[in-house]
Amino acid sequence: MLNISSLPSLISPYILHTPWISIRWYGVMYVLSIIVVYLVATWRIKHEKCIITKEQFTDALIWGFIGMVIGARLLYVFIYDPSYYLANPLQIIWPFEGSAYVGLAGFSYHGGLIGAILGLLLYCKKFRIRPWDMSDLIIPVIPIGYFFGRIGNFLNDELYGRVTSVPWGMYFPSDPTGKLRHPSQLYEALLEGIVCFLILWFVRKRIKGPQLFGLYLVTYAIARIIVEFFREPDPQLGFIFGALTMGQVLSGLMLCVGLGFVFFQRKISKKTIV
């Protein structure tokens, strides 16, 4: 009978691992997340009579992805581990090696979100597309990509949770303490991915523009704040204010911005120009 606590040690992070080439589940899951988001969005374009065309969305996705990578890296560098990168500036553009805390990661979700938004805004401005039309298409489908991304974190044996005694706790091979921990990656896959997706998908035809965008910010922020109570804080930062982590602080700011979009959506919509 399978002992769930030992599940992470039974899963290899590699699909293929040879002296010549290695393919990790982590990378495959992130590619899969982009493919699923693309397929669901193009389904919407075809069946829901969206203003944005398939060609426009495809081009915008590239701009958004480039912005996401740059933003995710820069925010991590300047917020999560600035002292290391000040001493090793070349590592800023080479995320595959780094401090003991970075490993193969070194990217921030919140920075990625800011970068993706800026990339999409630049695309919309260049090609004179109303930003809220692009937002209405993308926002309801984005969380489903988070599901696959967080499963990738789990398969990659990273971002595990705090020490626990719950029956579904797990031992992670990369944990030097060898203690039972929350599988917080799976919590995030459920809340940030499935729950946020279902909420936004359900309301996608009822609310639009700033209100829909604000709801996205609010739902993700709440999900992330909850999960951070079970996720192990970044070792180089620990807790920021009392029992709060950096993820909760950034998500708290995200929550406030989201509420602003929800409650002041009419004024924001009127001021939006291309």
C-alpha positions in Angstrom: 0.0 0.0 0.0 1.3 3.4 -1.0 2.4 5.6 1.9 1.5 9.1 0.9 4.2 10.7 3.0 6.9 9.1 0.8 5.3 10.1 -2.5 7.8 12.8 -3.4 10.7 10.4 -3.1 9.0 8.0 -5.5 8.7 10.6 -8.2 11.8 11.4 -10.2 12.1 15.1 -11.2 13.3 13.9 -14.6 11.3 12.5 -17.5 14.6 11.7 -19.2 18.1 11.9 -17.6 21.2 10.9 -19.5 24.8 12.3 -19.7 23.8 14.1 -22.9 20.3 15.4 -22.2 18.0 15.9 -19.3 14.3 16.8 -19.4 12.6 17.7 -16.1 8.9 17.4 -15.3 9.2 21.0 -14.1 9.9 22.4 -17.6 7.3 20.2 -19.2 4.6 21.3 -16.8 5.3 25.0 -17.5 5.2 24.4 -21.2 2.0 22.5 -20.7 0.5 25.4 -18.8 1.2 27.8 -21.7 -0.4 25.3 -24.2 -3.5 24.8 -22.1 -4.0 28.6 -21.6 -3.5 29.1 -25.3 -6.0 26.4 -26.2 -8.7 27.6 -23.8 -8.3 31.2 -24.9 -8.5 30.3 -28.6 -11.6 28.2 -27.8 -13.1 31.4 -26.3 -12.2 33.4 -29.4 -13.9 30.8 -31.6 -17.1 30.1 -29.6 -17.7 33.3 -27.6 -17.3 36.0 -30.3 -14.4 37.8 -28.6 -13.2 41.1 -30.1 -9.6 39.9 -30.0 -8.6 37.7 -33.0 -6.5 34.5 -32.7 -3.6 36.1 -34.4 -3.7 39.1 -32.0 -3.8 36.9 -29.0 -0.9 34.7 -30.2 1.3 37.8 -30.7 0.2 39.3 -27.4 1.0 36.1 -25.6 4.6 36.3 -26.8 4.9 39.9 -25.6 3.3 39.0 -22.3 5.6 36.0 -21.8 8.8 38.0 -22.4 7.6 40.7 -20.0 6.7 38.0 -17.4 10.2 36.4 -17.5 11.9 39.7 -17.2 9.7 41.0 -14.4 9.7 37.7 -12.5 13.5 37.7 -12.5 14.1 41.3 -11.6 11.6 41.4 -8.7 13.2 38.2 -7.3 16.7 39.8 -7.6 15.8 43.1 -5.9 13.3 41.8 -3.3 14.2 38.3 -2.4 18.0 38.1 -2.5 19.5 41.6 -3.3 22.7 41.1 -1.3 23.7 38.0 -3.2 23.1 39.6 -6.6 24.9 42.8 -5.7 28.0 40.6 -5.0 27.3 38.5 -8.2 25.7 40.8 -10.8 26.3 38.4 -13.7 23.9 35.9 -12.0 21.0 38.3 -12.6 20.9 37.3 -16.3 21.8 33.7 -15.6 19.1 32.1 -13.4 20.4 28.6 -13.7 23.0 29.0 -11.0 23.0 31.3 -8.0 22.9 31.5 -4.3 22.0 28.4 -2.3 18.5 29.8 -2.0 17.9 30.3 -5.7 18.8 26.9 -7.2 17.1 26.5 -10.5 14.4 29.0 -9.7 14.9 32.6 -8.8 11.7 34.0 -10.2 8.9 35.9 -8.5 5.2 35.4 -9.4 4.3 39.0 -8.5 7.2 40.3 -10.6 6.1 38.1 -13.4 2.5 39.5 -13.2 3.8 43.1 -13.4 6.0 42.2 -16.3 3.3 40.4 -18.2 0.9 43.3 -17.7 3.5 45.8 -19.0 4.3 43.6 -22.0 0.6 43.3 -22.9 0.0 47.0 -22.5 2.9 47.8 -24.8 1.5 45.4 -27.4 -2.0 46.9 -27.1 -0.6 50.4 -27.4 1.6 49.5 -30.4 -1.3 47.9 -32.3 -4.0 50.1 -31.0 -6.0 47.5 -29.2 -8.2 48.3 -26.3 -6.4 46.8 -23.2 -9.6 45.8 -21.5 -10.6 43.7 -24.5 -7.4 41.8 -24.2 -7.8 41.5 -20.5 -11.4 40.1 -20.8 -10.0 37.3 -23.0 -7.0 36.4 -21.0 -8.0 36.9 -17.3 -10.5 34.0 -17.0 -8.1 31.4 -18.5 -4.8 32.4 -16.8 -5.3 30.5 -13.5 -5.6 27.1 -15.2 -2.0 27.6 -16.1 -1.1 28.1 -12.5 -2.4 24.6 -11.7 0.2 23.0 -14.0 2.9 25.3 -12.8 2.4 24.4 -9.2 2.3 20.7 -10.0 5.6 21.4 -11.7 6.9 22.8 -8.4 5.8 19.6 -6.6 7.4 17.3 -9.1 10.6 19.4 -9.0 10.7 18.9 -5.2 10.7 22.6 -4.4 8.7 25.2 -2.5 7.5 22.7 0.0 5.5 23.6 3.1 6.1 24.0 6.8 6.6 21.2 9.3 3.4 19.5 10.1 1.8 16.4 11.6 -1.3 16.1 9.3 -2.0 12.7 7.9 -1.3 13.9 4.3 2.1 15.4 5.2 5.0 14.4 3.0 8.8 14.0 3.2 10.6 15.9 0.5 14.0 14.6 -0.6 15.5 18.1 -0.9 14.5 19.0 2.7 17.8 18.9 4.7 15.8 18.5 8.0 14.0 15.3 6.8 10.8 16.4 8.6 7.2 15.9 7.6 5.9 18.9 5.7 2.7 20.3 4.1 2.6 19.6 0.4 1.9 23.3 -0.1 2.5 23.1 -3.8 -0.6 21.0 -4.1 -2.5 23.5 -2.0 -1.5 26.2 -4.4 -2.4 24.1 -7.4 -5.9 23.8 -5.9 -6.5 27.3 -4.7 -4.5 29.5 -7.2 -5.3 27.2 -10.1 -8.6 25.3 -9.9 -10.6 27.6 -7.5 -9.5 30.9 -9.1 -10.2 29.5 -12.5 -13.7 28.3 -11.6 -14.6 31.6 -10.1 -13.3 33.7 -13.0 -14.7 31.3 -15.6 -18.2 31.4 -14.0 -18.4 35.2 -14.0 -16.6 35.9 -17.3 -19.8 36.8 -19.2 -21.2 38.9 -16.4 -18.4 41.3 -15.5 -15.8 42.9 -17.8 -13.0 45.3 -17.8 -11.5 46.7 -14.6 -13.9 44.8 -12.5 -12.9 41.4 -13.9 -9.3 42.3 -13.7 -9.7 43.4 -10.1 -11.5 40.2 -9.2 -8.6 38.2 -10.6 -6.2 40.1 -8.4 -8.4 39.7 -5.3 -9.0 35.9 -5.8 -5.3 35.1 -6.4 -4.2 37.3 -3.6 -6.5 35.7 -1.1 -5.5 32.2 -2.3 -1.8 33.0 -2.0 -2.2 34.7 1.5 -3.9 31.5 2.7 -1.4 29.1 1.3 1.6 31.1 2.6 0.5 30.1 6.1 1.4 26.5 5.2 4.4 27.2 2.8 7.9 27.4 4.1 9.2 31.0 4.0 12.1 31.8 1.8 15.2 30.9 3.9 17.1 34.1 3.1 14.1 36.2 4.2 12.2 34.2 6.8 9.3 36.2 8.2 9.0 39.9 7.3 6.5 41.3 9.7 5.7 39.1 12.7 4.3 35.9 11.1 3.9 37.4 7.7 6.0 36.2 4.7 7.2 38.3 1.7 4.6 36.4 -0.4 1.8 37.6 2.0 3.1 41.2 2.0 3.2 41.4 -1.8 -0.2 39.6 -2.1 -1.6 42.0 0.5 -0.6 44.9 -1.8 -2.1 43.0 -4.7 -5.4 42.6 -2.8 -5.6 46.3 -2.2 -5.0 47.1 -5.9 -7.6 44.5 -6.9 -10.2 46.0 -4.6 -9.5 49.4 -6.0 -10.2 48.1 -9.5 -13.4 46.4 -8.4 -14.9 49.4 -6.5 -13.6 52.2 -8.8 -14.0 50.3 -12.1 -16.2 52.9 -13.7 -13.8 55.7 -13.2 -10.8 53.6 -14.2 -12.6 52.4 -17.4 -13.4 56.0 -18.5 -9.7 57.0 -18.1 -8.4 54.1 -20.1 -7.1 55.0 -23.5 -4.9 53.2 -26.1 
